[in-house]
Amino acid sequence: MPLVARSGGHSYAGYSTTTGLMISLDDLDSASFDASTGVVDIGGGVRNSEVYGALEEAGVTITHGRCPTVRAAGFLLGGGIGFNMRLFGIASDHLVSTEVVMADGSIVSASDTENGDLFWACRGGGGGNFGINTGFRVRTFPADSRTYFWLHWPDASERLIATLIAALDAAPATLGSRVSLDTDPERPGGSLKLIGQIAGSRAEMEAILDPVLSLGAPGHNEILTVDYWAAESVLLDTDGPFFFQERSRFVTDPLGEDFAGFALDWMRRWPGTGESGDLVLFQTGGRINEVAADATAFVHRDSRWLAVVAASWAENDDDARAERALAWQEGFYADLGRFARGGAYQNFTDPALDNWAEDYYGANLPRLRRIKRAVDPDNVFRFPQSIPPA
Ligand SMILES: Cc1cc2nc3c(=O)[nH]c(=O)nc-3n(C[C@H](O)[C@H](O)[C@H](O)COP(=O)(O)OP(=O)(O)OC[C@H]3O[C@@H](n4cnc5c(N)ncnc54)[C@H](O)[C@@H]3O)c2cc1C
Protein backbone atom coordinates (compact mmCIF):
# COMPACT_ATOMS: atom_id res chain seq x y z
CA MET A 1 0.00 0.00 0.00
CA PRO A 2 1.47 3.43 -0.88
CA LEU A 3 2.20 5.59 2.14
CA VAL A 4 2.96 9.22 2.92
CA ALA A 5 3.89 11.07 6.10
CA ARG A 6 1.86 14.03 7.22
CA SER A 7 2.86 16.68 9.72
CA GLY A 8 1.13 20.02 9.11
CA GLY A 9 -0.54 19.10 5.82
CA HIS A 10 0.72 22.37 4.26
CA SER A 11 2.25 20.85 1.11
CA TYR A 12 1.01 23.21 -1.62
CA ALA A 13 0.68 20.29 -4.01
CA GLY A 14 -1.09 18.03 -1.50
CA TYR A 15 1.80 15.53 -1.31
CA SER A 16 0.97 14.58 2.28
CA THR A 17 -2.42 13.29 1.09
CA THR A 18 -2.91 9.78 -0.34
CA THR A 19 -5.55 7.20 -1.12
CA GLY A 20 -3.12 4.74 0.53
CA LEU A 21 -1.80 4.96 4.08
CA MET A 22 -1.33 8.40 5.60
CA ILE A 23 0.99 8.31 8.59
CA SER A 24 0.15 11.19 10.89
CA LEU A 25 2.91 12.63 13.06
CA ASP A 26 0.31 14.42 15.22
CA ASP A 27 1.30 12.76 18.49
CA LEU A 28 4.99 13.64 18.21
CA ASP A 29 4.19 17.17 19.30
CA SER A 30 6.78 18.07 21.94
CA ALA A 31 9.26 20.94 21.78
CA SER A 32 11.79 21.47 24.56
CA PHE A 33 14.88 23.60 24.98
CA ASP A 34 18.11 22.36 26.59
CA ALA A 35 19.89 25.35 28.13
CA SER A 36 23.14 23.39 28.56
CA THR A 37 23.54 22.88 24.79
CA GLY A 38 21.45 25.75 23.38
CA VAL A 39 19.62 23.18 21.27
CA VAL A 40 15.85 22.82 20.88
CA ASP A 41 14.42 19.29 20.56
CA ILE A 42 11.50 19.26 18.14
CA GLY A 43 9.14 16.31 17.62
CA GLY A 44 8.35 15.23 14.04
CA GLY A 45 4.77 16.54 14.26
CA VAL A 46 5.12 19.84 16.11
CA ARG A 47 3.29 22.92 14.90
CA ASN A 48 5.39 26.08 14.40
CA SER A 49 3.34 27.88 17.07
CA GLU A 50 4.32 25.23 19.65
CA VAL A 51 7.99 25.55 18.69
CA TYR A 52 7.71 29.34 19.05
CA GLY A 53 6.18 28.87 22.51
CA ALA A 54 9.14 26.78 23.70
CA LEU A 55 11.64 29.21 22.19
CA GLU A 56 9.94 32.27 23.67
CA GLU A 57 9.95 30.72 27.12
CA ALA A 58 13.71 30.10 26.79
CA GLY A 59 14.47 33.55 25.30
CA VAL A 60 15.94 32.10 22.10
CA THR A 61 15.02 31.78 18.43
CA ILE A 62 15.76 29.96 15.18
CA THR A 63 15.08 30.90 11.57
CA HIS A 64 11.32 30.44 11.38
CA GLY A 65 8.42 31.40 9.13
CA ARG A 66 5.31 33.47 9.83
CA CYS A 67 2.63 30.80 9.62
CA PRO A 68 1.78 29.26 13.01
CA THR A 69 0.17 26.10 11.57
CA VAL A 70 2.99 24.95 9.27
CA ARG A 71 4.80 22.12 11.07
CA ALA A 72 8.49 21.86 11.72
CA ALA A 73 9.13 18.65 9.75
CA GLY A 74 8.16 19.85 6.27
CA PHE A 75 9.59 23.30 7.00
CA LEU A 76 13.04 22.02 8.07
CA LEU A 77 13.40 19.25 5.51
CA GLY A 78 12.88 21.64 2.58
CA GLY A 79 15.25 24.30 3.96
CA GLY A 80 13.10 26.70 6.00
CA ILE A 81 13.03 30.39 5.16
CA GLY A 82 12.04 33.38 7.31
CA PHE A 83 13.11 36.87 8.32
CA ASN A 84 16.19 35.58 10.21
CA MET A 85 17.66 33.75 7.23
CA ARG A 86 19.99 36.53 6.08
CA LEU A 87 21.36 36.88 9.61
CA PHE A 88 21.58 33.20 10.67
CA GLY A 89 21.11 31.17 7.48
CA ILE A 90 18.12 29.01 6.57
CA ALA A 91 16.60 26.91 9.36
CA SER A 92 18.08 23.60 8.25
CA ASP A 93 21.62 25.07 8.27
CA HIS A 94 21.36 24.75 12.06
CA LEU A 95 20.08 21.21 12.24
CA VAL A 96 22.30 19.27 14.67
CA SER A 97 20.71 15.84 14.16
CA THR A 98 17.48 14.14 13.16
CA GLU A 99 15.92 10.75 13.91
CA VAL A 100 14.52 8.94 10.89
CA VAL A 101 12.37 5.84 10.40
CA MET A 102 13.78 4.26 7.24
CA ALA A 103 12.04 2.30 4.46
CA ASP A 104 13.23 -1.00 5.97
CA GLY A 105 11.69 -0.10 9.34
CA SER A 106 14.96 0.65 11.10
CA ILE A 107 15.29 3.81 13.18
CA VAL A 108 18.49 5.77 12.67
CA SER A 109 20.03 9.00 13.81
CA ALA A 110 21.60 11.28 11.22
CA SER A 111 24.15 13.97 12.07
CA ASP A 112 27.61 15.13 11.03
CA THR A 113 29.07 12.02 12.66
CA GLU A 114 26.40 9.36 11.88
CA ASN A 115 24.76 8.60 8.52
CA GLY A 116 26.32 11.73 7.04
CA ASP A 117 24.79 11.32 3.58
CA LEU A 118 21.28 11.07 5.00
CA PHE A 119 21.97 14.10 7.20
CA TRP A 120 23.12 16.06 4.14
CA ALA A 121 19.91 15.09 2.32
CA CYS A 122 17.69 16.06 5.28
CA ARG A 123 18.92 19.66 5.02
CA GLY A 124 17.02 20.80 1.94
CA GLY A 125 16.24 17.51 0.18
CA GLY A 126 12.52 18.03 0.91
CA GLY A 127 9.96 16.17 3.03
CA GLY A 128 8.73 12.70 2.17
CA ASN A 129 11.78 11.51 0.19
CA PHE A 130 14.11 9.50 2.41
CA GLY A 131 12.17 8.29 5.44
CA ILE A 132 9.94 9.64 8.19
CA ASN A 133 11.68 12.09 10.49
CA THR A 134 10.41 11.67 14.02
CA GLY A 135 12.58 14.29 15.71
CA PHE A 136 14.95 17.17 15.03
CA ARG A 137 17.59 18.91 17.16
CA VAL A 138 18.19 22.51 16.10
CA ARG A 139 20.77 25.06 17.31
CA THR A 140 19.25 28.31 18.64
CA PHE A 141 20.26 31.98 18.90
CA PRO A 142 19.51 34.56 21.58
CA ALA A 143 16.18 36.32 20.94
CA ASP A 144 17.36 39.93 21.27
CA SER A 145 15.03 42.82 20.58
CA ARG A 146 14.03 43.51 16.99
CA THR A 147 12.87 46.56 15.07
CA TYR A 148 9.93 45.42 12.99
CA PHE A 149 8.53 47.45 10.10
CA TRP A 150 5.23 47.48 8.27
CA LEU A 151 4.83 50.03 5.47
CA HIS A 152 2.18 50.36 2.81
CA TRP A 153 1.93 52.58 -0.25
CA PRO A 154 -1.57 52.41 -1.81
CA ASP A 155 -0.31 53.48 -5.25
CA ALA A 156 2.93 51.88 -6.32
CA SER A 157 5.05 53.62 -8.97
CA GLU A 158 8.02 52.26 -10.93
CA ARG A 159 10.40 54.66 -9.23
CA LEU A 160 9.13 53.81 -5.74
CA ILE A 161 9.42 50.06 -6.30
CA ALA A 162 12.89 50.27 -7.86
CA THR A 163 14.17 52.62 -5.12
CA LEU A 164 12.84 50.34 -2.38
CA ILE A 165 14.36 47.22 -3.89
CA ALA A 166 17.74 48.95 -4.34
CA ALA A 167 17.70 50.27 -0.75
CA LEU A 168 16.96 46.83 0.70
CA ASP A 169 19.48 45.15 -1.57
CA ALA A 170 22.24 47.42 -0.20
CA ALA A 171 21.25 46.82 3.46
CA PRO A 172 23.27 44.66 5.89
CA ALA A 173 22.37 41.02 6.60
CA THR A 174 20.79 42.04 9.91
CA LEU A 175 17.76 43.01 7.81
CA GLY A 176 15.09 40.50 6.75
CA SER A 177 12.34 41.75 4.45
CA ARG A 178 9.39 40.83 2.29
CA VAL A 179 8.24 43.21 -0.45
CA SER A 180 4.90 42.64 -2.13
CA LEU A 181 2.79 44.13 -4.85
CA ASP A 182 -0.82 43.26 -4.12
CA THR A 183 -4.14 43.92 -5.77
CA ASP A 184 -7.43 44.08 -3.96
CA PRO A 185 -10.97 43.97 -5.35
CA GLU A 186 -11.44 47.73 -4.84
CA ARG A 187 -7.99 48.80 -6.08
CA PRO A 188 -6.73 46.50 -8.82
CA GLY A 189 -3.43 47.70 -10.29
CA GLY A 190 -1.06 47.21 -7.42
CA SER A 191 -0.21 48.62 -4.03
CA LEU A 192 3.20 48.15 -2.44
CA LYS A 193 3.82 46.61 0.97
CA LEU A 194 7.04 46.13 2.92
CA ILE A 195 7.25 44.07 6.10
CA GLY A 196 10.13 42.57 8.03
CA GLN A 197 12.56 43.06 10.86
CA ILE A 198 16.09 44.23 11.55
CA ALA A 199 18.43 43.29 14.38
CA GLY A 200 19.17 46.97 14.86
CA SER A 201 17.60 50.25 15.90
CA ARG A 202 14.68 52.18 14.46
CA ALA A 203 17.13 54.90 13.36
CA GLU A 204 19.12 52.30 11.42
CA MET A 205 15.98 51.13 9.63
CA GLU A 206 14.90 54.67 8.85
CA ALA A 207 18.34 55.37 7.37
CA ILE A 208 18.02 52.32 5.09
CA LEU A 209 14.60 53.52 3.96
CA ASP A 210 15.60 57.19 3.62
CA PRO A 211 15.79 57.23 -0.22
CA VAL A 212 12.34 55.63 -0.35
CA LEU A 213 10.68 57.81 2.31
CA SER A 214 12.03 60.95 0.64
CA LEU A 215 9.89 60.11 -2.42
CA GLY A 216 6.73 60.61 -0.37
CA ALA A 217 5.05 59.43 2.82
CA PRO A 218 3.58 55.92 2.82
CA GLY A 219 -0.09 55.42 3.68
CA HIS A 220 0.98 53.32 6.65
CA ASN A 221 4.37 53.59 8.33
CA GLU A 222 5.06 51.51 11.42
CA ILE A 223 8.68 51.03 12.54
CA LEU A 224 9.07 49.96 16.17
CA THR A 225 11.71 48.35 18.36
CA VAL A 226 10.21 45.75 20.71
CA ASP A 227 11.02 42.40 22.36
CA TYR A 228 11.80 39.67 19.83
CA TRP A 229 8.59 37.65 20.22
CA ALA A 230 6.44 40.78 20.36
CA ALA A 231 7.77 41.66 16.90
CA GLU A 232 6.99 38.15 15.66
CA SER A 233 3.40 38.35 16.89
CA VAL A 234 2.89 41.48 14.75
CA LEU A 235 4.45 39.79 11.71
CA LEU A 236 2.49 36.53 12.12
CA ASP A 237 0.54 35.55 9.00
CA THR A 238 -3.04 34.79 9.95
CA ASP A 239 -4.64 35.43 6.55
CA GLY A 240 -7.35 33.21 5.21
CA PRO A 241 -9.18 31.03 4.76
CA PHE A 242 -9.14 31.34 0.97
CA PHE A 243 -7.68 29.44 -1.96
CA PHE A 244 -4.28 30.19 -3.41
CA GLN A 245 -1.52 28.89 -5.63
CA GLU A 246 2.08 30.12 -5.48
CA ARG A 247 4.91 29.72 -8.00
CA SER A 248 8.49 30.62 -7.09
CA ARG A 249 11.79 31.53 -8.75
CA PHE A 250 15.09 32.60 -7.21
CA VAL A 251 16.48 35.93 -8.47
CA THR A 252 20.25 36.21 -8.74
CA ASP A 253 20.69 39.54 -10.64
CA PRO A 254 19.90 43.03 -9.30
CA LEU A 255 16.33 44.18 -10.03
CA GLY A 256 16.03 47.71 -11.47
CA GLU A 257 13.39 50.04 -12.89
CA ASP A 258 12.78 47.80 -15.91
CA PHE A 259 11.73 45.08 -13.48
CA ALA A 260 9.45 47.48 -11.59
CA GLY A 261 7.73 48.50 -14.84
CA PHE A 262 7.35 44.87 -15.86
CA ALA A 263 5.83 43.94 -12.47
CA LEU A 264 3.35 46.84 -12.48
CA ASP A 265 2.32 45.99 -16.01
CA TRP A 266 1.41 42.44 -14.91
CA MET A 267 -0.39 43.70 -11.80
CA ARG A 268 -2.58 45.90 -14.00
CA ARG A 269 -3.53 42.80 -15.99
CA TRP A 270 -4.92 40.96 -12.90
CA PRO A 271 -8.33 39.67 -14.00
CA GLY A 272 -9.88 40.06 -10.53
CA THR A 273 -11.23 37.62 -7.96
CA GLY A 274 -12.66 38.00 -4.46
CA GLU A 275 -9.05 37.83 -3.24
CA SER A 276 -5.81 39.12 -4.77
CA GLY A 277 -2.99 38.62 -7.23
CA ASP A 278 0.45 39.18 -5.68
CA LEU A 279 4.08 39.40 -6.54
CA VAL A 280 6.12 38.70 -3.42
CA LEU A 281 9.87 39.16 -3.05
CA PHE A 282 11.40 37.42 -0.03
CA GLN A 283 14.83 38.91 0.53
CA THR A 284 17.52 36.21 0.52
CA GLY A 285 21.33 36.64 0.36
CA GLY A 286 23.38 37.32 3.51
CA ARG A 287 24.38 34.23 5.50
CA ILE A 288 22.46 31.89 3.16
CA ASN A 289 24.98 32.60 0.40
CA GLU A 290 28.00 32.10 2.67
CA VAL A 291 27.35 28.34 2.73
CA ALA A 292 28.65 26.35 -0.26
CA ALA A 293 25.91 25.12 -2.61
CA ASP A 294 27.01 21.50 -2.07
CA ALA A 295 27.47 21.71 1.72
CA THR A 296 23.84 20.62 2.26
CA ALA A 297 21.10 19.55 -0.13
CA PHE A 298 19.78 23.15 -0.24
CA VAL A 299 21.42 24.35 -3.45
CA HIS A 300 20.07 27.93 -3.77
CA ARG A 301 23.09 29.83 -2.47
CA ASP A 302 23.56 32.71 -4.91
CA SER A 303 20.30 34.63 -4.87
CA ARG A 304 19.15 38.10 -3.79
CA TRP A 305 15.42 37.40 -3.74
CA LEU A 306 12.94 34.57 -3.87
CA ALA A 307 10.17 35.83 -6.16
CA VAL A 308 6.69 34.34 -5.84
CA VAL A 309 3.72 34.94 -8.13
CA ALA A 310 0.56 34.13 -6.20
CA ALA A 311 -3.05 33.93 -7.31
CA SER A 312 -5.79 33.79 -4.67
CA TRP A 313 -9.53 33.40 -4.95
CA ALA A 314 -12.48 33.22 -2.60
CA GLU A 315 -15.04 30.51 -1.96
CA ASN A 316 -17.73 32.35 -3.91
CA ASP A 317 -15.53 32.86 -7.02
CA ASP A 318 -16.76 30.47 -9.71
CA ASP A 319 -14.42 28.13 -11.61
CA ALA A 320 -14.14 30.48 -14.59
CA ARG A 321 -12.89 33.31 -12.36
CA ALA A 322 -10.35 31.06 -10.67
CA GLU A 323 -9.19 29.78 -14.09
CA ARG A 324 -8.65 33.35 -15.33
CA ALA A 325 -6.59 34.10 -12.23
CA LEU A 326 -4.49 30.97 -12.79
CA ALA A 327 -3.96 31.86 -16.46
CA TRP A 328 -2.73 35.31 -15.32
CA GLN A 329 -0.35 33.60 -12.91
CA GLU A 330 0.97 31.28 -15.59
CA GLY A 331 1.69 34.17 -17.98
CA PHE A 332 3.30 36.32 -15.27
CA TYR A 333 5.42 33.41 -14.02
CA ALA A 334 6.66 32.51 -17.51
CA ASP A 335 7.53 36.17 -18.22
CA LEU A 336 9.32 36.46 -14.86
CA GLY A 337 11.93 34.12 -16.31
CA ARG A 338 13.47 37.23 -17.94
CA PHE A 339 14.56 38.47 -14.51
CA ALA A 340 14.71 35.33 -12.39
CA ARG A 341 16.83 32.55 -13.78
CA GLY A 342 17.48 30.67 -10.52
CA GLY A 343 15.62 27.53 -9.50
CA ALA A 344 12.40 27.13 -7.50
CA TYR A 345 12.00 26.72 -3.72
CA GLN A 346 11.34 23.05 -2.94
CA ASN A 347 9.09 23.94 0.01
CA PHE A 348 6.75 25.85 -2.29
CA THR A 349 5.93 22.66 -4.18
CA ASP A 350 4.73 23.50 -7.66
CA PRO A 351 3.09 20.69 -9.67
CA ALA A 352 3.18 22.83 -12.83
CA LEU A 353 6.99 22.91 -13.09
CA ASP A 354 8.31 20.99 -16.13
CA ASN A 355 11.81 20.50 -14.71
CA TRP A 356 10.96 20.39 -11.02
CA ALA A 357 13.90 18.20 -9.94
CA GLU A 358 16.49 20.52 -11.55
CA ASP A 359 14.63 23.61 -10.34
CA TYR A 360 14.47 22.40 -6.72
CA TYR A 361 17.86 20.70 -6.43
CA GLY A 362 20.12 21.91 -9.29
CA ALA A 363 23.64 20.47 -9.16
CA ASN A 364 22.80 18.56 -5.94
CA LEU A 365 20.31 16.31 -7.73
CA PRO A 366 22.75 13.50 -8.71
CA ARG A 367 23.96 13.10 -5.09
CA LEU A 368 20.36 13.16 -3.80
CA ARG A 369 19.46 10.41 -6.28
CA ARG A 370 22.43 8.27 -5.17
CA ILE A 371 21.44 8.69 -1.51
CA LYS A 372 17.85 7.80 -2.39
CA ARG A 373 19.06 4.58 -4.06
CA ALA A 374 21.15 3.71 -1.00
CA VAL A 375 18.47 4.33 1.67
CA ASP A 376 15.24 3.56 -0.22
CA PRO A 377 16.11 1.34 -3.22
CA ASP A 378 12.50 0.16 -3.66
CA ASN A 379 11.21 3.74 -3.73
CA VAL A 380 8.81 3.21 -0.81
CA PHE A 381 8.66 6.96 -0.16
CA ARG A 382 7.28 8.34 -3.38
CA PHE A 383 4.91 11.02 -4.61
CA PRO A 384 4.63 12.87 -7.95
CA GLN A 385 7.73 15.00 -7.27
CA SER A 386 9.77 12.61 -5.10
CA ILE A 387 13.46 12.20 -5.86
CA PRO A 388 13.87 9.12 -8.06
CA PRO A 389 16.61 6.61 -7.08
CA ALA A 390 19.71 6.86 -9.34
C1 LIG B 1 0.33 29.19 4.76
C2 LIG B 1 1.71 28.70 4.50
C3 LIG B 1 2.79 29.46 4.93
C4 LIG B 1 4.10 29.03 4.70
N1 LIG B 1 5.15 29.78 5.14
C5 LIG B 1 6.42 29.34 4.95
C6 LIG B 1 7.55 30.08 5.42
O1 LIG B 1 7.39 31.16 6.00
N2 LIG B 1 8.79 29.57 5.22
C7 LIG B 1 9.00 28.38 4.59
O2 LIG B 1 10.15 27.97 4.44
N3 LIG B 1 7.95 27.67 4.12
C8 LIG B 1 6.68 28.13 4.29
N4 LIG B 1 5.64 27.39 3.81
C9 LIG B 1 5.92 26.16 3.09
C10 LIG B 1 6.09 25.01 4.06
O3 LIG B 1 7.37 25.08 4.68
C11 LIG B 1 5.97 23.67 3.33
O4 LIG B 1 4.70 23.59 2.75
C12 LIG B 1 6.22 22.50 4.27
O5 LIG B 1 6.53 21.37 3.51
C13 LIG B 1 5.02 22.24 5.14
O6 LIG B 1 5.30 21.27 6.07
P1 LIG B 1 4.11 20.54 6.82
O7 LIG B 1 4.71 19.56 7.73
O8 LIG B 1 3.21 21.59 7.41
O9 LIG B 1 3.31 19.90 5.61
P2 LIG B 1 3.01 18.39 5.14
O10 LIG B 1 2.09 18.58 3.98
O11 LIG B 1 2.55 17.56 6.26
O12 LIG B 1 4.41 17.86 4.65
C14 LIG B 1 5.11 18.38 3.52
C15 LIG B 1 5.91 17.24 2.87
O13 LIG B 1 6.79 16.68 3.82
C16 LIG B 1 6.47 15.30 4.07
N5 LIG B 1 6.55 15.11 5.53
C17 LIG B 1 5.72 15.60 6.46
N6 LIG B 1 6.13 15.24 7.68
C18 LIG B 1 7.25 14.51 7.51
C19 LIG B 1 8.15 13.88 8.40
N7 LIG B 1 7.97 13.94 9.72
N8 LIG B 1 9.21 13.21 7.89
C20 LIG B 1 9.41 13.16 6.54
N9 LIG B 1 8.59 13.75 5.66
C21 LIG B 1 7.53 14.43 6.13
C22 LIG B 1 5.06 15.10 3.53
O14 LIG B 1 4.83 13.76 3.12
C23 LIG B 1 5.03 16.11 2.37
O15 LIG B 1 5.64 15.56 1.22
C24 LIG B 1 4.32 27.82 4.02
C25 LIG B 1 3.23 27.05 3.58
C26 LIG B 1 1.94 27.49 3.81
C27 LIG B 1 0.79 26.67 3.32
The ligand as a Gaussian input file, in Angstrom:
#p B3LYP/6-31G(d) Opt

LIG

0 1
 C        0.327000      29.192000       4.760000
 C        1.710000      28.699000       4.498000
 C        2.792000      29.463000       4.930000
 C        4.101000      29.028000       4.703000
 N        5.150000      29.777000       5.138000
 C        6.416000      29.344000       4.955000
 C        7.547000      30.082000       5.422000
 O        7.393000      31.158000       5.999000
 N        8.794000      29.572000       5.219000
 C        9.002000      28.376000       4.586000
 O       10.155000      27.966000       4.441000
 N        7.949000      27.673000       4.118000
 C        6.682000      28.126000       4.292000
 N        5.635000      27.391000       3.814000
 C        5.916000      26.156000       3.088000
 C        6.092000      25.014000       4.063000
 O        7.373000      25.081000       4.680000
 C        5.970000      23.673000       3.326000
 O        4.701000      23.587000       2.750000
 C        6.224000      22.499000       4.268000
 O        6.531000      21.367000       3.506000
 C        5.024000      22.240000       5.139000
 O        5.303000      21.274000       6.071000
 P        4.106000      20.545000       6.817000
 O        4.712000      19.556000       7.729000
 O        3.214000      21.587000       7.409000
 O        3.314000      19.902000       5.610000
 P        3.008000      18.392000       5.137000
 O        2.087000      18.578000       3.981000
 O        2.548000      17.556000       6.256000
 O        4.405000      17.863000       4.648000
 C        5.106000      18.381000       3.522000
 C        5.907000      17.244000       2.870000
 O        6.791000      16.677000       3.817000
 C        6.465000      15.305000       4.070000
 N        6.550000      15.110000       5.525000
 C        5.720000      15.595000       6.462000
 N        6.127000      15.237000       7.677000
 C        7.253000      14.515000       7.512000
 C        8.149000      13.882000       8.398000
 N        7.969000      13.937000       9.722000
 N        9.207000      13.207000       7.886000
 C        9.413000      13.163000       6.539000
 N        8.591000      13.746000       5.659000
 C        7.530000      14.427000       6.128000
 C        5.065000      15.096000       3.528000
 O        4.825000      13.764000       3.116000
 C        5.026000      16.105000       2.369000
 O        5.639000      15.561000       1.216000
 C        4.322000      27.816000       4.016000
 C        3.228000      27.054000       3.578000
 C        1.940000      27.488000       3.806000
 C        0.786000      26.667000       3.322000

